[in-house]
Amino acid sequence: MNLPVLTNAHSADRLIEIVSARLALAGVVDFRSPPAHPTGCCGRGCNGCVWEGYFSALAYWRDEALLRLGGIDPGGEVMAN
C-alpha cells in the first residue's frame, strides 16, 4: 500500500482517505476517527507548530489502523497489501 508522506494538509487528507477506505473495505467499523485538522496555526513557521503535532497524531492513527488491518510488521515497516 503506497501511503503519502505527511507534508501538508492535502497529503494528510489523502492519507485519511486511503486508510479509511481500507478500513471500510476490511469491514472495520469500530475504529476511531482520525484527528481533526488544527485550527490555530499562525502561519509563521513556529518551532513546535500545531501542524507538527497534528502530523504526529495522524501518523499514530495511521499506524494503529495499519496494525488493525495487519499491514505493519513488528519492526514498524509498512507491508505491501
Steps between C-alpha positions, in 0.01 A plus 500: 500500500656829392422765759580870461769662710345751741620840385187716472121500539448342158730204576328458838156495338619250240645273770172511693307420184717199415514354850129558565415324175719204597331480840156507338599239243620274781171548685658684791224728628608559860832676435534853636483803273823669389607817680348825374706759314650764727321834502744719692800527268636853472696423183834628631683167496524468877723238659248246624230612256153357551542324163799306635285371784219422257731303271629302800145423615397405147804273460402325823140461372637360171728253679220379727270456199766305312556279802127436510512410131808283547710728280800579723764254602645503854791716380260775399541464122189544289439179311363496145139382486 
